[in-house]
Amino acid sequence: MKLAEWCMSIDTNKSKLKVILDTNILISAIGFGGKPRKILQLVLNKQIQAITSPVLMVEFQDIIFKKFPLLAEKCEKIQILIKRKTKLVNPKVSLHILKDEPDNRVLEAASTGQCQYIITGDRELLQLRNYKRIKILNADQFLQIFEK
């Protein structure tokens, strides 16, 4: 093993980060690039572990096909890649903390997957700031922490 590979293998802080990429972050990453795409690239490169749930995957598909049909074609290949690179959890507890029920599904998956971060552009989630020990950040905030 080369020295650089060995050093990366002992970098436990960043390699074990577990995150939820909210649907809006995934759509932004695929369709528009920028910081959400940088975060998705971290997942694809296995620098961070993304967590998702069946409900969140269905929500992602529904929104892509209904609101962004031009992205749907691009999205099929990327979605297969995302499924391979993410850990699927099946939350057993239903939460009713936020008014927008789909936002509660994000909290459920993050809690079940023992995530440290939820990365989102959703205002209601961002206003919560934390759920238990999970920090809720936008893409810019997360990258500032990760890149330190």
C-alpha positions as protocol buffer text, in pm:
chain_id: "A"
residue {
  index: 1
  type: MET
  ca { x: 0 y: 0 z: 0 }
}
residue {
  index: 2
  type: LYS
  ca { x: 134 y: 343 z: -95 }
}
residue {
  index: 3
  type: LEU
  ca { x: 180 y: 606 z: 175 }
}
residue {
  index: 4
  type: ALA
  ca { x: -101 y: 826 z: 37 }
}
residue {
  index: 5
  type: GLU
  ca { x: -345 y: 532 z: 36 }
}
residue {
  index: 6
  type: TRP
  ca { x: -248 y: 440 z: 390 }
}
residue {
  index: 7
  type: CYS
  ca { x: -297 y: 797 z: 511 }
}
residue {
  index: 8
  type: MET
  ca { x: -642 y: 808 z: 352 }
}
residue {
  index: 9
  type: SER
  ca { x: -736 y: 477 z: 511 }
}
residue {
  index: 10
  type: ILE
  ca { x: -669 y: 612 z: 862 }
}
residue {
  index: 11
  type: ASP
  ca { x: -860 y: 937 z: 807 }
}
residue {
  index: 12
  type: THR
  ca { x: -1152 y: 825 z: 1022 }
}
residue {
  index: 13
  type: ASN
  ca { x: -1319 y: 1164 z: 1069 }
}
residue {
  index: 14
  type: LYS
  ca { x: -1425 y: 1218 z: 710 }
}
residue {
  index: 15
  type: SER
  ca { x: -1451 y: 861 z: 585 }
}
residue {
  index: 16
  type: LYS
  ca { x: -1718 y: 769 z: 838 }
}
residue {
  index: 17
  type: LEU
  ca { x: -1945 y: 1069 z: 796 }
}
residue {
  index: 18
  type: LYS
  ca { x: -2301 y: 959 z: 729 }
}
residue {
  index: 19
  type: VAL
  ca { x: -2532 y: 1202 z: 556 }
}
residue {
  index: 20
  type: ILE
  ca { x: -2878 y: 1230 z: 409 }
}
residue {
  index: 21
  type: LEU
  ca { x: -2889 y: 1414 z: 79 }
}
residue {
  index: 22
  type: ASP
  ca { x: -3238 y: 1560 z: 65 }
}
residue {
  index: 23
  type: THR
  ca { x: -3420 y: 1529 z: -267 }
}
residue {
  index: 24
  type: ASN
  ca { x: -3363 y: 1896 z: -349 }
}
residue {
  index: 25
  type: ILE
  ca { x: -2986 y: 1848 z: -310 }
}
residue {
  index: 26
  type: LEU
  ca { x: -2986 y: 1543 z: -538 }
}
residue {
  index: 27
  type: ILE
  ca { x: -3190 y: 1722 z: -804 }
}
residue {
  index: 28
  type: SER
  ca { x: -2965 y: 2028 z: -786 }
}
residue {
  index: 29
  type: ALA
  ca { x: -2657 y: 1807 z: -810 }
}
residue {
  index: 30
  type: ILE
  ca { x: -2781 y: 1630 z: -1121 }
}
residue {
  index: 31
  type: GLY
  ca { x: -2946 y: 1920 z: -1297 }
}
residue {
  index: 32
  type: PHE
  ca { x: -2752 y: 2226 z: -1198 }
}
residue {
  index: 33
  type: GLY
  ca { x: -2414 y: 2130 z: -1052 }
}
residue {
  index: 34
  type: GLY
  ca { x: -2243 y: 2361 z: -805 }
}
residue {
  index: 35
  type: LYS
  ca { x: -2196 y: 2268 z: -442 }
}
residue {
  index: 36
  type: PRO
  ca { x: -2466 y: 1998 z: -440 }
}
residue {
  index: 37
  type: ARG
  ca { x: -2275 y: 1822 z: -720 }
}
residue {
  index: 38
  type: LYS
  ca { x: -1952 y: 1844 z: -518 }
}
residue {
  index: 39
  type: ILE
  ca { x: -2130 y: 1671 z: -231 }
}
residue {
  index: 40
  type: LEU
  ca { x: -2274 y: 1403 z: -459 }
}
residue {
  index: 41
  type: GLN
  ca { x: -1922 y: 1347 z: -594 }
}
residue {
  index: 42
  type: LEU
  ca { x: -1801 y: 1291 z: -236 }
}
residue {
  index: 43
  type: VAL
  ca { x: -2063 y: 1016 z: -207 }
}
residue {
  index: 44
  type: LEU
  ca { x: -1972 y: 859 z: -541 }
}
residue {
  index: 45
  type: ASN
  ca { x: -1603 y: 865 z: -444 }
}
residue {
  index: 46
  type: LYS
  ca { x: -1690 y: 702 z: -109 }
}
residue {
  index: 47
  type: GLN
  ca { x: -1550 y: 994 z: 90 }
}
residue {
  index: 48
  type: ILE
  ca { x: -1878 y: 1018 z: 280 }
}
residue {
  index: 49
  type: GLN
  ca { x: -2157 y: 763 z: 327 }
}
residue {
  index: 50
  type: ALA
  ca { x: -2499 y: 864 z: 200 }
}
residue {
  index: 51
  type: ILE
  ca { x: -2806 y: 713 z: 362 }
}
residue {
  index: 52
  type: THR
  ca { x: -3150 y: 693 z: 205 }
}
residue {
  index: 53
  type: SER
  ca { x: -3478 y: 507 z: 245 }
}
residue {
  index: 54
  type: PRO
  ca { x: -3726 y: 357 z: 0 }
}
residue {
  index: 55
  type: VAL
  ca { x: -3967 y: 646 z: 67 }
}
residue {
  index: 56
  type: LEU
  ca { x: -3698 y: 905 z: -12 }
}
residue {
  index: 57
  type: MET
  ca { x: -3603 y: 722 z: -333 }
}
residue {
  index: 58
  type: VAL
  ca { x: -3968 y: 719 z: -447 }
}
residue {
  index: 59
  type: GLU
  ca { x: -4000 y: 1089 z: -366 }
}
residue {
  index: 60
  type: PHE
  ca { x: -3688 y: 1160 z: -572 }
}
residue {
  index: 61
  type: GLN
  ca { x: -3826 y: 966 z: -872 }
}
residue {
  index: 62
  type: ASP
  ca { x: -4167 y: 1132 z: -848 }
}
residue {
  index: 63
  type: ILE
  ca { x: -4027 y: 1483 z: -837 }
}
residue {
  index: 64
  type: ILE
  ca { x: -3782 y: 1422 z: -1121 }
}
residue {
  index: 65
  type: PHE
  ca { x: -4049 y: 1282 z: -1352 }
}
residue {
  index: 66
  type: LYS
  ca { x: -4319 y: 1536 z: -1261 }
}
residue {
  index: 67
  type: LYS
  ca { x: -4122 y: 1859 z: -1227 }
}
residue {
  index: 68
  type: PHE
  ca { x: -3803 y: 1797 z: -1425 }
}
residue {
  index: 69
  type: PRO
  ca { x: -3888 y: 1565 z: -1716 }
}
residue {
  index: 70
  type: LEU
  ca { x: -3581 y: 1678 z: -1910 }
}
residue {
  index: 71
  type: LEU
  ca { x: -3361 y: 1553 z: -1625 }
}
residue {
  index: 72
  type: ALA
  ca { x: -3542 y: 1219 z: -1609 }
}
residue {
  index: 73
  type: GLU
  ca { x: -3339 y: 1072 z: -1896 }
}
residue {
  index: 74
  type: LYS
  ca { x: -3006 y: 1176 z: -1740 }
}
residue {
  index: 75
  type: CYS
  ca { x: -3129 y: 1065 z: -1407 }
}
residue {
  index: 76
  type: GLU
  ca { x: -3184 y: 696 z: -1478 }
}
residue {
  index: 77
  type: LYS
  ca { x: -2813 y: 612 z: -1506 }
}
residue {
  index: 78
  type: ILE
  ca { x: -2722 y: 838 z: -1216 }
}
residue {
  index: 79
  type: GLN
  ca { x: -2998 y: 691 z: -1002 }
}
residue {
  index: 80
  type: ILE
  ca { x: -2857 y: 340 z: -1050 }
}
residue {
  index: 81
  type: LEU
  ca { x: -2515 y: 470 z: -946 }
}
residue {
  index: 82
  type: ILE
  ca { x: -2662 y: 649 z: -644 }
}
residue {
  index: 83
  type: LYS
  ca { x: -2841 y: 331 z: -534 }
}
residue {
  index: 84
  type: ARG
  ca { x: -2512 y: 140 z: -547 }
}
residue {
  index: 85
  type: LYS
  ca { x: -2327 y: 404 z: -345 }
}
residue {
  index: 86
  type: THR
  ca { x: -2587 y: 468 z: -75 }
}
residue {
  index: 87
  type: LYS
  ca { x: -2695 y: 264 z: 223 }
}
residue {
  index: 88
  type: LEU
  ca { x: -3067 y: 190 z: 232 }
}
residue {
  index: 89
  type: VAL
  ca { x: -3242 y: 202 z: 571 }
}
residue {
  index: 90
  type: ASN
  ca { x: -3599 y: 115 z: 662 }
}
residue {
  index: 91
  type: PRO
  ca { x: -3718 y: 343 z: 942 }
}
residue {
  index: 92
  type: LYS
  ca { x: -3950 y: 176 z: 1191 }
}
residue {
  index: 93
  type: VAL
  ca { x: -4057 y: 492 z: 1374 }
}
residue {
  index: 94
  type: SER
  ca { x: -4289 y: 753 z: 1223 }
}
residue {
  index: 95
  type: LEU
  ca { x: -4214 y: 1112 z: 1319 }
}
residue {
  index: 96
  type: HIS
  ca { x: -4454 y: 1405 z: 1310 }
}
residue {
  index: 97
  type: ILE
  ca { x: -4229 y: 1695 z: 1407 }
}
residue {
  index: 98
  type: LEU
  ca { x: -4254 y: 1914 z: 1097 }
}
residue {
  index: 99
  type: LYS
  ca { x: -4566 y: 2037 z: 917 }
}
residue {
  index: 100
  type: ASP
  ca { x: -4446 y: 1909 z: 579 }
}
residue {
  index: 101
  type: GLU
  ca { x: -4480 y: 1531 z: 615 }
}
residue {
  index: 102
  type: PRO
  ca { x: -4212 y: 1445 z: 354 }
}
residue {
  index: 103
  type: ASP
  ca { x: -3961 y: 1637 z: 570 }
}
residue {
  index: 104
  type: ASN
  ca { x: -4041 y: 1399 z: 855 }
}
residue {
  index: 105
  type: ARG
  ca { x: -3937 y: 1108 z: 631 }
}
residue {
  index: 106
  type: VAL
  ca { x: -3595 y: 1272 z: 598 }
}
residue {
  index: 107
  type: LEU
  ca { x: -3562 y: 1290 z: 978 }
}
residue {
  index: 108
  type: GLU
  ca { x: -3671 y: 927 z: 1010 }
}
residue {
  index: 109
  type: ALA
  ca { x: -3409 y: 805 z: 763 }
}
residue {
  index: 110
  type: ALA
  ca { x: -3135 y: 1020 z: 918 }
}
residue {
  index: 111
  type: SER
  ca { x: -3214 y: 891 z: 1265 }
}
residue {
  index: 112
  type: THR
  ca { x: -3235 y: 527 z: 1158 }
}
residue {
  index: 113
  type: GLY
  ca { x: -2912 y: 557 z: 957 }
}
residue {
  index: 114
  type: GLN
  ca { x: -2732 y: 725 z: 1249 }
}
residue {
  index: 115
  type: CYS
  ca { x: -2637 y: 1021 z: 1031 }
}
residue {
  index: 116
  type: GLN
  ca { x: -2432 y: 1314 z: 1150 }
}
residue {
  index: 117
  type: TYR
  ca { x: -2576 y: 1549 z: 886 }
}
residue {
  index: 118
  type: ILE
  ca { x: -2883 y: 1619 z: 678 }
}
residue {
  index: 119
  type: ILE
  ca { x: -2791 y: 1827 z: 374 }
}
residue {
  index: 120
  type: THR
  ca { x: -3089 y: 2016 z: 238 }
}
residue {
  index: 121
  type: GLY
  ca { x: -3216 y: 2334 z: 81 }
}
residue {
  index: 122
  type: ASP
  ca { x: -3555 y: 2295 z: 251 }
}
residue {
  index: 123
  type: ARG
  ca { x: -3632 y: 2596 z: 472 }
}
residue {
  index: 124
  type: GLU
  ca { x: -3840 y: 2411 z: 730 }
}
residue {
  index: 125
  type: LEU
  ca { x: -3570 y: 2150 z: 783 }
}
residue {
  index: 126
  type: LEU
  ca { x: -3298 y: 2417 z: 794 }
}
residue {
  index: 127
  type: GLN
  ca { x: -3492 y: 2614 z: 1057 }
}
residue {
  index: 128
  type: LEU
  ca { x: -3491 y: 2306 z: 1279 }
}
residue {
  index: 129
  type: ARG
  ca { x: -3106 y: 2321 z: 1269 }
}
residue {
  index: 130
  type: ASN
  ca { x: -3065 y: 1998 z: 1468 }
}
residue {
  index: 131
  type: TYR
  ca { x: -3260 y: 1685 z: 1533 }
}
residue {
  index: 132
  type: LYS
  ca { x: -3121 y: 1487 z: 1823 }
}
residue {
  index: 133
  type: ARG
  ca { x: -2748 y: 1489 z: 1736 }
}
residue {
  index: 134
  type: ILE
  ca { x: -2799 y: 1536 z: 1362 }
}
residue {
  index: 135
  type: LYS
  ca { x: -2696 y: 1874 z: 1222 }
}
residue {
  index: 136
  type: ILE
  ca { x: -2914 y: 2011 z: 943 }
}
residue {
  index: 137
  type: LEU
  ca { x: -2715 y: 2219 z: 696 }
}
residue {
  index: 138
  type: ASN
  ca { x: -2731 y: 2357 z: 344 }
}
residue {
  index: 139
  type: ALA
  ca { x: -2472 y: 2247 z: 87 }
}
residue {
  index: 140
  type: ASP
  ca { x: -2243 y: 2543 z: 147 }
}
residue {
  index: 141
  type: GLN
  ca { x: -2240 y: 2494 z: 525 }
}
residue {
  index: 142
  type: PHE
  ca { x: -2164 y: 2124 z: 490 }
}
residue {
  index: 143
  type: LEU
  ca { x: -1875 y: 2179 z: 248 }
}
residue {
  index: 144
  type: GLN
  ca { x: -1723 y: 2439 z: 481 }
}
residue {
  index: 145
  type: ILE
  ca { x: -1719 y: 2182 z: 762 }
}
residue {
  index: 146
  type: PHE
  ca { x: -1606 y: 1892 z: 544 }
}
residue {
  index: 147
  type: GLU
  ca { x: -1322 y: 2080 z: 380 }
}
residue {
  index: 148
  type: LYS
  ca { x: -1167 y: 2189 z: 713 }
}
